[in-house]
Amino acid sequence: MAIAVTFDERVSTFGNMHVVTGSFTISGTSSAEVLDLSDHLGTIYSITVNGTDNTQMHAWLTDVGDTTANIKAAANDKSGIFMAMGHR
């Protein structure tokens, strides 16, 4: 069970919000992993994920003010892209 994450180098800014984008690969026997954004955002307000194939994926925050997000894929060993918005 592991998640490999690549963050895009440049963070976009919209007013007082930062947008972080990147890609991930969930490998091993797990179809769910935690994406840690604490090096890039102090608080996450929204996250969107999409699979790189037709695999369904979704992400959710456990609590208000989180710096991590949970990602769940419909199958194991899947890749996707993400976009997270929050405060630095």
Chimera marker file (.cmm) of the C-alpha trace (Angstrom):
<marker_set name="trace">
<marker id="1" x="0.000" y="0.000" z="0.000" r="1" g="1" b="0" radius="0.5"/>
<marker id="2" x="1.541" y="3.235" z="-1.128" r="1" g="1" b="0" radius="0.5"/>
<marker id="3" x="0.800" y="6.471" z="-2.868" r="1" g="1" b="0" radius="0.5"/>
<marker id="4" x="3.353" y="8.228" z="-5.060" r="1" g="1" b="0" radius="0.5"/>
<marker id="5" x="2.617" y="11.923" z="-5.579" r="1" g="1" b="0" radius="0.5"/>
<marker id="6" x="4.068" y="14.468" z="-8.002" r="1" g="1" b="0" radius="0.5"/>
<marker id="7" x="3.223" y="18.116" z="-7.340" r="1" g="1" b="0" radius="0.5"/>
<marker id="8" x="3.228" y="20.642" z="-10.169" r="1" g="1" b="0" radius="0.5"/>
<marker id="9" x="5.961" y="23.191" z="-9.535" r="1" g="1" b="0" radius="0.5"/>
<marker id="10" x="3.887" y="26.361" z="-9.655" r="1" g="1" b="0" radius="0.5"/>
<marker id="11" x="0.999" y="27.069" z="-7.315" r="1" g="1" b="0" radius="0.5"/>
<marker id="12" x="-1.775" y="29.251" z="-8.762" r="1" g="1" b="0" radius="0.5"/>
<marker id="13" x="-3.299" y="32.029" z="-6.688" r="1" g="1" b="0" radius="0.5"/>
<marker id="14" x="-6.893" y="33.268" z="-6.897" r="1" g="1" b="0" radius="0.5"/>
<marker id="15" x="-7.399" y="36.156" z="-4.500" r="1" g="1" b="0" radius="0.5"/>
<marker id="16" x="-6.393" y="34.768" z="-1.101" r="1" g="1" b="0" radius="0.5"/>
<marker id="17" x="-6.689" y="31.110" z="-2.184" r="1" g="1" b="0" radius="0.5"/>
<marker id="18" x="-3.905" y="28.863" z="-3.512" r="1" g="1" b="0" radius="0.5"/>
<marker id="19" x="-4.514" y="26.043" z="-5.997" r="1" g="1" b="0" radius="0.5"/>
<marker id="20" x="-2.150" y="23.057" z="-5.983" r="1" g="1" b="0" radius="0.5"/>
<marker id="21" x="-2.242" y="20.486" z="-8.795" r="1" g="1" b="0" radius="0.5"/>
<marker id="22" x="-0.439" y="17.241" z="-9.468" r="1" g="1" b="0" radius="0.5"/>
<marker id="23" x="-0.698" y="13.536" z="-10.137" r="1" g="1" b="0" radius="0.5"/>
<marker id="24" x="-0.687" y="10.395" z="-8.009" r="1" g="1" b="0" radius="0.5"/>
<marker id="25" x="-0.448" y="6.627" z="-8.293" r="1" g="1" b="0" radius="0.5"/>
<marker id="26" x="-1.991" y="4.296" z="-5.729" r="1" g="1" b="0" radius="0.5"/>
<marker id="27" x="-0.123" y="0.983" z="-5.791" r="1" g="1" b="0" radius="0.5"/>
<marker id="28" x="-0.312" y="-2.294" z="-3.932" r="1" g="1" b="0" radius="0.5"/>
<marker id="29" x="-3.368" y="-4.016" z="-2.518" r="1" g="1" b="0" radius="0.5"/>
<marker id="30" x="-5.103" y="-0.839" z="-1.355" r="1" g="1" b="0" radius="0.5"/>
<marker id="31" x="-7.570" y="1.189" z="-3.383" r="1" g="1" b="0" radius="0.5"/>
<marker id="32" x="-7.549" y="4.053" z="-0.855" r="1" g="1" b="0" radius="0.5"/>
<marker id="33" x="-4.714" y="6.260" z="0.381" r="1" g="1" b="0" radius="0.5"/>
<marker id="34" x="-4.086" y="9.628" z="2.064" r="1" g="1" b="0" radius="0.5"/>
<marker id="35" x="-2.755" y="12.562" z="0.033" r="1" g="1" b="0" radius="0.5"/>
<marker id="36" x="-0.677" y="14.850" z="2.280" r="1" g="1" b="0" radius="0.5"/>
<marker id="37" x="-0.742" y="18.495" z="1.173" r="1" g="1" b="0" radius="0.5"/>
<marker id="38" x="0.692" y="19.963" z="4.393" r="1" g="1" b="0" radius="0.5"/>
<marker id="39" x="3.902" y="21.128" z="2.640" r="1" g="1" b="0" radius="0.5"/>
<marker id="40" x="1.790" y="23.209" z="0.234" r="1" g="1" b="0" radius="0.5"/>
<marker id="41" x="-1.401" y="24.259" z="2.037" r="1" g="1" b="0" radius="0.5"/>
<marker id="42" x="-2.237" y="25.143" z="5.637" r="1" g="1" b="0" radius="0.5"/>
<marker id="43" x="-5.928" y="24.416" z="5.139" r="1" g="1" b="0" radius="0.5"/>
<marker id="44" x="-7.702" y="22.560" z="2.324" r="1" g="1" b="0" radius="0.5"/>
<marker id="45" x="-11.173" y="23.780" z="1.384" r="1" g="1" b="0" radius="0.5"/>
<marker id="46" x="-11.766" y="21.714" z="-1.743" r="1" g="1" b="0" radius="0.5"/>
<marker id="47" x="-10.185" y="18.805" z="-3.599" r="1" g="1" b="0" radius="0.5"/>
<marker id="48" x="-11.028" y="17.239" z="-6.950" r="1" g="1" b="0" radius="0.5"/>
<marker id="49" x="-9.592" y="13.987" z="-8.321" r="1" g="1" b="0" radius="0.5"/>
<marker id="50" x="-9.908" y="12.300" z="-11.705" r="1" g="1" b="0" radius="0.5"/>
<marker id="51" x="-8.615" y="8.915" z="-12.818" r="1" g="1" b="0" radius="0.5"/>
<marker id="52" x="-6.253" y="8.739" z="-15.775" r="1" g="1" b="0" radius="0.5"/>
<marker id="53" x="-8.453" y="6.001" z="-17.222" r="1" g="1" b="0" radius="0.5"/>
<marker id="54" x="-12.166" y="5.318" z="-16.779" r="1" g="1" b="0" radius="0.5"/>
<marker id="55" x="-11.785" y="4.264" z="-13.144" r="1" g="1" b="0" radius="0.5"/>
<marker id="56" x="-14.116" y="6.060" z="-10.763" r="1" g="1" b="0" radius="0.5"/>
<marker id="57" x="-12.367" y="8.004" z="-7.988" r="1" g="1" b="0" radius="0.5"/>
<marker id="58" x="-13.401" y="10.345" z="-5.242" r="1" g="1" b="0" radius="0.5"/>
<marker id="59" x="-11.700" y="12.335" z="-2.502" r="1" g="1" b="0" radius="0.5"/>
<marker id="60" x="-12.900" y="13.683" z="0.799" r="1" g="1" b="0" radius="0.5"/>
<marker id="61" x="-11.639" y="15.702" z="3.744" r="1" g="1" b="0" radius="0.5"/>
<marker id="62" x="-12.017" y="14.200" z="7.203" r="1" g="1" b="0" radius="0.5"/>
<marker id="63" x="-12.399" y="17.516" z="9.032" r="1" g="1" b="0" radius="0.5"/>
<marker id="64" x="-12.506" y="21.266" z="8.455" r="1" g="1" b="0" radius="0.5"/>
<marker id="65" x="-8.984" y="22.648" z="8.331" r="1" g="1" b="0" radius="0.5"/>
<marker id="66" x="-7.383" y="19.407" z="7.158" r="1" g="1" b="0" radius="0.5"/>
<marker id="67" x="-4.072" y="19.354" z="5.309" r="1" g="1" b="0" radius="0.5"/>
<marker id="68" x="-4.641" y="15.802" z="4.066" r="1" g="1" b="0" radius="0.5"/>
<marker id="69" x="-7.284" y="14.286" z="1.813" r="1" g="1" b="0" radius="0.5"/>
<marker id="70" x="-8.447" y="10.695" z="1.429" r="1" g="1" b="0" radius="0.5"/>
<marker id="71" x="-8.533" y="9.293" z="-2.110" r="1" g="1" b="0" radius="0.5"/>
<marker id="72" x="-10.527" y="6.183" z="-3.020" r="1" g="1" b="0" radius="0.5"/>
<marker id="73" x="-10.389" y="4.421" z="-6.388" r="1" g="1" b="0" radius="0.5"/>
<marker id="74" x="-12.780" y="1.756" z="-7.645" r="1" g="1" b="0" radius="0.5"/>
<marker id="75" x="-9.827" y="-0.621" z="-8.165" r="1" g="1" b="0" radius="0.5"/>
<marker id="76" x="-6.236" y="-1.194" z="-7.021" r="1" g="1" b="0" radius="0.5"/>
<marker id="77" x="-3.105" y="0.100" z="-8.764" r="1" g="1" b="0" radius="0.5"/>
<marker id="78" x="-4.654" y="3.221" z="-10.293" r="1" g="1" b="0" radius="0.5"/>
<marker id="79" x="-3.361" y="6.667" z="-11.223" r="1" g="1" b="0" radius="0.5"/>
<marker id="80" x="-5.016" y="10.048" z="-11.315" r="1" g="1" b="0" radius="0.5"/>
<marker id="81" x="-4.670" y="13.801" z="-11.167" r="1" g="1" b="0" radius="0.5"/>
<marker id="82" x="-5.773" y="16.206" z="-8.431" r="1" g="1" b="0" radius="0.5"/>
<marker id="83" x="-6.524" y="19.857" z="-7.806" r="1" g="1" b="0" radius="0.5"/>
<marker id="84" x="-6.701" y="21.180" z="-4.235" r="1" g="1" b="0" radius="0.5"/>
<marker id="85" x="-7.693" y="24.686" z="-3.161" r="1" g="1" b="0" radius="0.5"/>
<marker id="86" x="-7.018" y="26.277" z="0.214" r="1" g="1" b="0" radius="0.5"/>
<marker id="87" x="-5.005" y="28.761" z="2.248" r="1" g="1" b="0" radius="0.5"/>
<marker id="88" x="-1.258" y="28.626" z="2.521" r="1" g="1" b="0" radius="0.5"/>
<link id1="1" id2="2" r="1" g="1" b="0" radius="0.2"/>
<link id1="2" id2="3" r="1" g="1" b="0" radius="0.2"/>
<link id1="3" id2="4" r="1" g="1" b="0" radius="0.2"/>
<link id1="4" id2="5" r="1" g="1" b="0" radius="0.2"/>
<link id1="5" id2="6" r="1" g="1" b="0" radius="0.2"/>
<link id1="6" id2="7" r="1" g="1" b="0" radius="0.2"/>
<link id1="7" id2="8" r="1" g="1" b="0" radius="0.2"/>
<link id1="8" id2="9" r="1" g="1" b="0" radius="0.2"/>
<link id1="9" id2="10" r="1" g="1" b="0" radius="0.2"/>
<link id1="10" id2="11" r="1" g="1" b="0" radius="0.2"/>
<link id1="11" id2="12" r="1" g="1" b="0" radius="0.2"/>
<link id1="12" id2="13" r="1" g="1" b="0" radius="0.2"/>
<link id1="13" id2="14" r="1" g="1" b="0" radius="0.2"/>
<link id1="14" id2="15" r="1" g="1" b="0" radius="0.2"/>
<link id1="15" id2="16" r="1" g="1" b="0" radius="0.2"/>
<link id1="16" id2="17" r="1" g="1" b="0" radius="0.2"/>
<link id1="17" id2="18" r="1" g="1" b="0" radius="0.2"/>
<link id1="18" id2="19" r="1" g="1" b="0" radius="0.2"/>
<link id1="19" id2="20" r="1" g="1" b="0" radius="0.2"/>
<link id1="20" id2="21" r="1" g="1" b="0" radius="0.2"/>
<link id1="21" id2="22" r="1" g="1" b="0" radius="0.2"/>
<link id1="22" id2="23" r="1" g="1" b="0" radius="0.2"/>
<link id1="23" id2="24" r="1" g="1" b="0" radius="0.2"/>
<link id1="24" id2="25" r="1" g="1" b="0" radius="0.2"/>
<link id1="25" id2="26" r="1" g="1" b="0" radius="0.2"/>
<link id1="26" id2="27" r="1" g="1" b="0" radius="0.2"/>
<link id1="27" id2="28" r="1" g="1" b="0" radius="0.2"/>
<link id1="28" id2="29" r="1" g="1" b="0" radius="0.2"/>
<link id1="29" id2="30" r="1" g="1" b="0" radius="0.2"/>
<link id1="30" id2="31" r="1" g="1" b="0" radius="0.2"/>
<link id1="31" id2="32" r="1" g="1" b="0" radius="0.2"/>
<link id1="32" id2="33" r="1" g="1" b="0" radius="0.2"/>
<link id1="33" id2="34" r="1" g="1" b="0" radius="0.2"/>
<link id1="34" id2="35" r="1" g="1" b="0" radius="0.2"/>
<link id1="35" id2="36" r="1" g="1" b="0" radius="0.2"/>
<link id1="36" id2="37" r="1" g="1" b="0" radius="0.2"/>
<link id1="37" id2="38" r="1" g="1" b="0" radius="0.2"/>
<link id1="38" id2="39" r="1" g="1" b="0" radius="0.2"/>
<link id1="39" id2="40" r="1" g="1" b="0" radius="0.2"/>
<link id1="40" id2="41" r="1" g="1" b="0" radius="0.2"/>
<link id1="41" id2="42" r="1" g="1" b="0" radius="0.2"/>
<link id1="42" id2="43" r="1" g="1" b="0" radius="0.2"/>
<link id1="43" id2="44" r="1" g="1" b="0" radius="0.2"/>
<link id1="44" id2="45" r="1" g="1" b="0" radius="0.2"/>
<link id1="45" id2="46" r="1" g="1" b="0" radius="0.2"/>
<link id1="46" id2="47" r="1" g="1" b="0" radius="0.2"/>
<link id1="47" id2="48" r="1" g="1" b="0" radius="0.2"/>
<link id1="48" id2="49" r="1" g="1" b="0" radius="0.2"/>
<link id1="49" id2="50" r="1" g="1" b="0" radius="0.2"/>
<link id1="50" id2="51" r="1" g="1" b="0" radius="0.2"/>
<link id1="51" id2="52" r="1" g="1" b="0" radius="0.2"/>
<link id1="52" id2="53" r="1" g="1" b="0" radius="0.2"/>
<link id1="53" id2="54" r="1" g="1" b="0" radius="0.2"/>
<link id1="54" id2="55" r="1" g="1" b="0" radius="0.2"/>
<link id1="55" id2="56" r="1" g="1" b="0" radius="0.2"/>
<link id1="56" id2="57" r="1" g="1" b="0" radius="0.2"/>
<link id1="57" id2="58" r="1" g="1" b="0" radius="0.2"/>
<link id1="58" id2="59" r="1" g="1" b="0" radius="0.2"/>
<link id1="59" id2="60" r="1" g="1" b="0" radius="0.2"/>
<link id1="60" id2="61" r="1" g="1" b="0" radius="0.2"/>
<link id1="61" id2="62" r="1" g="1" b="0" radius="0.2"/>
<link id1="62" id2="63" r="1" g="1" b="0" radius="0.2"/>
<link id1="63" id2="64" r="1" g="1" b="0" radius="0.2"/>
<link id1="64" id2="65" r="1" g="1" b="0" radius="0.2"/>
<link id1="65" id2="66" r="1" g="1" b="0" radius="0.2"/>
<link id1="66" id2="67" r="1" g="1" b="0" radius="0.2"/>
<link id1="67" id2="68" r="1" g="1" b="0" radius="0.2"/>
<link id1="68" id2="69" r="1" g="1" b="0" radius="0.2"/>
<link id1="69" id2="70" r="1" g="1" b="0" radius="0.2"/>
<link id1="70" id2="71" r="1" g="1" b="0" radius="0.2"/>
<link id1="71" id2="72" r="1" g="1" b="0" radius="0.2"/>
<link id1="72" id2="73" r="1" g="1" b="0" radius="0.2"/>
<link id1="73" id2="74" r="1" g="1" b="0" radius="0.2"/>
<link id1="74" id2="75" r="1" g="1" b="0" radius="0.2"/>
<link id1="75" id2="76" r="1" g="1" b="0" radius="0.2"/>
<link id1="76" id2="77" r="1" g="1" b="0" radius="0.2"/>
<link id1="77" id2="78" r="1" g="1" b="0" radius="0.2"/>
<link id1="78" id2="79" r="1" g="1" b="0" radius="0.2"/>
<link id1="79" id2="80" r="1" g="1" b="0" radius="0.2"/>
<link id1="80" id2="81" r="1" g="1" b="0" radius="0.2"/>
<link id1="81" id2="82" r="1" g="1" b="0" radius="0.2"/>
<link id1="82" id2="83" r="1" g="1" b="0" radius="0.2"/>
<link id1="83" id2="84" r="1" g="1" b="0" radius="0.2"/>
<link id1="84" id2="85" r="1" g="1" b="0" radius="0.2"/>
<link id1="85" id2="86" r="1" g="1" b="0" radius="0.2"/>
<link id1="86" id2="87" r="1" g="1" b="0" radius="0.2"/>
<link id1="87" id2="88" r="1" g="1" b="0" radius="0.2"/>
</marker_set>
